[in-house]
C-alpha cells in the first residue's frame, strides 16, 4: 500500500544538523478552455488557508484549489439527492465527530444478531465490510510472490527477483538515512527541551523562538520540518524506528518468514474461497484507521458543524470497505471490495492505494468492468513514486496494455500542491500523458484522523478523495449523468494550466532542481479539478443552460 506518510521536500535542515554530506528524501510507501493567468501567492498562507486551501479559488485567492466554496454558492437553492461513496481503504473511524453523521448504515441489516438479514453474503455489515478480519500487518506483493512463487507466472517472477535486488539496495540507503533522521530527532529533542524547559512544545513555539543560538537554530529548523509531518518529535522517532526495523528485515530476509494472512482464514489467491470472509468491524483498531479516516473526511466530513473541517461533498454517506492493510493490498480483497460497494449502492468508489505487482489483476479488471456495467465511477490515486506510469507499471489501473482502457468509469488522479508556480505538481506524484487523467490537491491536506483527531497528510491518496468528493457532488445534483459522463466532466472542466513545471521525480545529482516540462505533459487533460466549473458543465449538459 503506497500511501501517504510522509513526503519530505528537503533534507537540508537534517543535513545541517547531523553534519552528513547528504540525506535522501523519505519515500512514501476546468469549466472553460480559458487559461487562468494569476500571479502566484507570495505571502504565507493564513491558518485558515493552510487547512482549507483545496477548497479555495485560484482567481479569488491566488491559491489553486478546487473552487469548492464557489461551487456551493452555485448550488444555493438547488436540491440534491443522497449519494453513497465507497471508501475501499484501511479501517475508517466512523465514530469520529466529523464522520458519524455521514456514515452509511445498511438499514436492511440488524446489528449484532449474527444473521445475514439482507442475504447479501455478509453478516452484520452495518457500515460496510472488513475483508481483512483481524489482520493488520502485511507484506508487499513482491515479498508474497517470493514466499509463494506459484502464484505468479514466469515473467512476473523474474521481474520480482530483479525488483527484490533494488528493494535491498533501497533498504540499505533507508537504514543509513533513517539512522541520520533518528539522530536528528534525538539531538533536536535534547536541545529544545533545554531551551524551553519542557517537552510539550508546539510548532508555533518553534516558529516564535527569538534570537536563537546557532545550536537552537539548527534544532528548530530540523524540528520545524518534522512538525510539518508529525505531531511531535516522539512520533517522528517512532516512525523512523519502525522504518529502520523494516529496512533491516528486508536486508536480512526476515521479511519473508511470516504469513500474516493466516488470521484471516482464507486462501488469498483463490477468489472463490470463503465469500463473506472477514467481519463487519470496518474500523478494526485505532492504529490502522488513520488512512481510511483521512480519506473519508476529505470526501465528506460534515459540513457546517463547526468541528474540525468540511468535506468536499454534502448529501453523501461513507461506506467503509476495509481491503488495504499495512502493506500491499491483495487483488482478491480489492476486487471483492469494489463489488461489495457496487452491490450495496455506492455510486462513487475511492481507491487510494497502489502496488508494483498484481498477480491476479484480472480479478480487479473484472471488478472495474462490473462497476462500469452498474454505472459506478471509480476514482483512483495515481501513486507516490514520482514516476511516469505510462511506462512504469502500477496497480490498480484500467489499461492492461497501459494504453487501452477496459472501461470508461475509472479516473486516475495525480497530486498537486498549493503553489501556483513551477512547484504546482507534487514532487512525489506519479504522472502520465496516457494514464493519469487529471490532478487534484494532495499536499498538506487537513482531514480527520481517529479518535476525533485531525492532521495534514500528503499523497495522491489525498488527491483522489478530493476529486471523488467533486464527483459525488455531481452525482448528487445531476443524477441523470452516467459515471462515464462524470469522469469526463472532471477532466474537461478542470482549470487548464499553461505553465512550465518541475516534473515529479526529476531531481538528480545532474539536475538538482529538477526538469521543467509543460504541465500539460503530466496528464491526459492538462488540468486540475475545479468543482465550480464541473457543476456548471454538468448543469449545462442536463438543463442546457449557459
ROVOBA-262995 format. One record per residue (C-alpha): z, x, y; residue in three letters. Coordinates in steps of 0.2 Angstrom, whole numbers, plus 5000, padded with zeros to 4 digits. Example, Ala and Ser with C-alpha at 12.3 -4.5 7.8 and 13.67 -1.06 7.14 Angstrom:
<dogus>
503950624978ALA
503650684995SER
</dogus>
This chain:
<dogus>
500050005000UNK
499450105015UNK
500350015029UNK
501250055045UNK
502750165047UNK
502550275057UNK
500950345065UNK
501350485077UNK
500150535091UNK
500850705095UNK
501950835087UNK
502150935102UNK
503950895105UNK
504350935087UNK
503451105088UNK
504351145104UNK
506051105096UNK
505951195079UNK
504851335085UNK
503451325072UNK
501651355076UNK
501051185071UNK
501651025064UNK
500350895057UNK
500450715061UNK
501350605049UNK
500150505038UNK
500350315036UNK
500550275019UNK
492149415117UNK
491649235124UNK
490149315133UNK
489049465131UNK
489649525148UNK
490349705148UNK
492049705156UNK
492249845169UNK
494149865173UNK
495050015180UNK
496250075167UNK
498050035170UNK
498950195176UNK
500650135180UNK
501850125165UNK
501949965156UNK
503449855160UNK
504649805146UNK
503849635145UNK
502049715144UNK
502649835131UNK
503249685120UNK
501849565123UNK
500349675128UNK
499249605114UNK
499349435122UNK
498849495139UNK
497149495148UNK
496049635152UNK
495449565168UNK
497149495174UNK
498249635168UNK
497149785166UNK
497849785148UNK
496549755134UNK
497549615125UNK
496849465117UNK
497049345132UNK
498249235121UNK
499149175137UNK
497549125145UNK
496949035129UNK
498548925129UNK
498048865147UNK
496348825140UNK
497248725126UNK
498348625138UNK
498148445134UNK
497248465118UNK
497948415101UNK
497848525086UNK
498248505068UNK
499448605057UNK
498648755048UNK
499448845033UNK
499249035034UNK
499549135018UNK
500349305020UNK
499949405005UNK
501049545008UNK
502849615004UNK
504349505005UNK
504549395020UNK
506149345028UNK
505849155031UNK
507649135036UNK
507349235052UNK
507749145068UNK
505949155074UNK
505149115057UNK
506248975049UNK
505448845059UNK
503648895054UNK
504048925035UNK
502848825024UNK
503848705012UNK
503048644996UNK
503648464998UNK
502948424980UNK
504248544973UNK
506148504970UNK
507148664974UNK
508148744961UNK
507848614947UNK
506948744936UNK
505448624934UNK
503648644939UNK
503648474948UNK
501948484956UNK
501248564940UNK
500348704949UNK
500948834936UNK
502348894947UNK
504148844945UNK
505148814961UNK
503848884973UNK
504648814989UNK
503948935002UNK
502649024992UNK
502749134976UNK
503349314972UNK
502149394960UNK
503249544959UNK
504849464952UNK
506249584954UNK
505249744956UNK
505149844972UNK
504650024969UNK
502850064963UNK
501650194960UNK
500050224970UNK
498550164959UNK
497850344956UNK
499550384948UNK
499550224937UNK
497750274931UNK
498350444927UNK
499850374917UNK
498650244908UNK
496850314908UNK
496150174898UNK
496250054912UNK
494850154921UNK
493050194917UNK
492550374915UNK
491850394933UNK
493450324941UNK
494550434930UNK
493550584936UNK
493750534954UNK
495650504951UNK
495850684944UNK
495050754959UNK
496050644970UNK
497650704962UNK
497250884967UNK
497150834985UNK
498750724984UNK
499650884978UNK
498950984992UNK
499450855004UNK
501250844996UNK
501451024999UNK
501051005018UNK
502150855019UNK
503550945011UNK
503451085025UNK
503150965039UNK
504450835034UNK
505650985032UNK
505251035050UNK
505550855056UNK
507250845047UNK
507751005056UNK
507250925072UNK
508250775069UNK
509750875064UNK
509650985079UNK
509250845091UNK
510650745085UNK
511950885087UNK
511350925105UNK
511350745111UNK
512950705103UNK
513750845113UNK
512850795128UNK
513350605128UNK
514950625119UNK
514350485107UNK
513150455093UNK
512550275098UNK
511450325112UNK
509850225116UNK
508050265120UNK
508550215138UNK
509950335138UNK
508750475133UNK
507550425147UNK
508850425160UNK
509550595157UNK
509650685174UNK
509450875177UNK
509550925158UNK
509751095152UNK
508251165143UNK
509151135126UNK
509450955131UNK
507750935137UNK
506950985121UNK
508150875111UNK
507750725122UNK
505950755120UNK
506050755101UNK
507250605101UNK
506150515113UNK
504650525101UNK
505750475086UNK
506450325096UNK
504650265098UNK
504550235079UNK
506350225073UNK
507950135080UNK
508950295078UNK
508850475073UNK
509850425057UNK
508450305052UNK
507150445056UNK
508150565045UNK
508150435031UNK
506350405032UNK
505950595031UNK
507150625017UNK
506350485007UNK
504650555011UNK
505150735006UNK
505850664989UNK
504150584986UNK
503250734990UNK
504250844978UNK
503950714964UNK
502150724967UNK
502150914966UNK
503250924950UNK
502450774941UNK
504050674941UNK
503050534950UNK
502150494933UNK
503650464922UNK
504250294927UNK
503450124923UNK
504050014937UNK
503149864931UNK
504249834916UNK
505449724926UNK
504049604930UNK
503749574911UNK
501849554911UNK
500349664907UNK
499749704925UNK
498049744918UNK
497749584909UNK
497449444922UNK
497749314908UNK
499449374904UNK
500849264909UNK
500149154923UNK
501549104933UNK
502549264931UNK
503649314944UNK
504849194954UNK
504949084969UNK
506049214979UNK
504749264992UNK
506049365002UNK
506649464986UNK
507849584995UNK
508149635013UNK
507449815010UNK
505649765007UNK
505449615019UNK
505049715035UNK
503249725032UNK
502849545027UNK
504149485040UNK
503249585054UNK
501549525049UNK
502149345049UNK
502949355066UNK
501349425074UNK
500449275067UNK
501649135070UNK
503349175077UNK
504049015085UNK
503349005102UNK
504348955117UNK
506048955108UNK
506749095120UNK
507049205105UNK
506349375102UNK
504449355104UNK
503049225102UNK
501749225088UNK
499949215092UNK
499749035085UNK
500748875085UNK
500348725073UNK
500548855059UNK
501548865044UNK
501849035035UNK
501649035016UNK
502349195009UNK
501549264994UNK
502349424988UNK
501049534980UNK
501249704988UNK
502649824983UNK
503249994989UNK
501650074983UNK
499950014979UNK
499649834975UNK
498949784958UNK
497249694958UNK
498049564947UNK
499349514960UNK
498149514974UNK
496849414965UNK
498149284959UNK
499049284976UNK
497449244985UNK
497049104973UNK
498849034974UNK
498649024993UNK
497048944992UNK
497548814979UNK
499148774989UNK
498248735005UNK
498048895015UNK
496548895027UNK
496849075033UNK
497449215022UNK
498049385029UNK
497949535018UNK
498749685027UNK
498649825013UNK
497449945005UNK
497150074992UNK
495950204987UNK
495650144969UNK
495449974962UNK
495149974943UNK
495049784942UNK
494149754958UNK
493049614951UNK
494649504949UNK
494849524968UNK
493049494972UNK
493049334961UNK
494649284971UNK
493749314988UNK
492249204982UNK
493449074976UNK
494249064993UNK
492449055001UNK
492048914990UNK
493648824996UNK
493248865014UNK
494648985017UNK
494549135028UNK
495249305023UNK
495749425037UNK
495949595031UNK
496649765038UNK
495349905038UNK
496650045033UNK
497550185042UNK
496650335036UNK
495650375052UNK
494050365040UNK
492350295040UNK
492450155027UNK
490550145026UNK
490650305016UNK
492450315011UNK
493050194998UNK
494450075002UNK
495049914994UNK
495049774995UNK
493349745003UNK
491949615002UNK
490549734998UNK
490449814980UNK
489049924986UNK
489849945003UNK
488349865011UNK
488049685005UNK
489449555007UNK
489849444992UNK
490349305003UNK
490449265022UNK
492349225023UNK
493049405024UNK
493449485041UNK
493949665042UNK
494949725057UNK
495149895065UNK
496649935076UNK
496649965095UNK
497950025107UNK
498449955125UNK
497450105133UNK
495850045141UNK
495150215141UNK
494450345128UNK
496050315118UNK
495750125115UNK
495450145096UNK
497050185087UNK
496950365081UNK
497450315063UNK
496250165062UNK
494850165049UNK
493150115056UNK
491350075050UNK
489750005058UNK
489449905042UNK
491149875035UNK
492349845050UNK
491949685059UNK
493049695075UNK
494549775082UNK
496249695087UNK
497949755094UNK
498849865081UNK
499849995091UNK
501649975096UNK
501649785091UNK
503349705093UNK
503749575080UNK
505049505068UNK
506049615055UNK
507349555043UNK
509049485047UNK
508449425065UNK
507849595070UNK
506349645080UNK
505449815080UNK
503749895085UNK
502649945071UNK
500950025071UNK
499449995059UNK
497949895055UNK
499249795046UNK
499749735063UNK
497949715070UNK
497449605055UNK
498849465059UNK
498449465077UNK
496649415073UNK
497249295059UNK
498349215072UNK
496749185083UNK
495849115068UNK
497248995064UNK
497148935082UNK
495348895080UNK
495548815063UNK
496948705071UNK
496048645086UNK
494248645078UNK
494448605060UNK
492648555059UNK
492148735059UNK
491948825042UNK
492848985038UNK
491149075040UNK
490949005057UNK
492749055062UNK
492349235056UNK
490849245067UNK
491649165082UNK
492949305081UNK
491649435080UNK
490449365093UNK
491649305106UNK
492649465107UNK
492749575123UNK
491249695122UNK
491749865126UNK
490449985133UNK
491350155134UNK
491450315125UNK
493050335115UNK
493850455104UNK
493350425086UNK
494850395075UNK
495250545064UNK
494150665073UNK
495450785079UNK
495250955071UNK
495551135074UNK
493751155081UNK
493950985091UNK
495750965095UNK
495450825107UNK
494350735095UNK
492450675096UNK
491850555109UNK
490750415102UNK
490250245109UNK
491550105104UNK
490050005098UNK
489850135084UNK
491550095076UNK
491249915070UNK
489849785067UNK
490249685083UNK
490749825095UNK
492049705102UNK
493949675102UNK
494649495098UNK
494849385113UNK
495749215109UNK
495249135125UNK
493349175123UNK
493549125104UNK
494248955108UNK
492948925122UNK
491548965110UNK
492248855096UNK
492348715109UNK
490548735114UNK
490048735096UNK
490948575092UNK
490848475108UNK
489348555116UNK
490248605132UNK
489848745143UNK
</dogus>
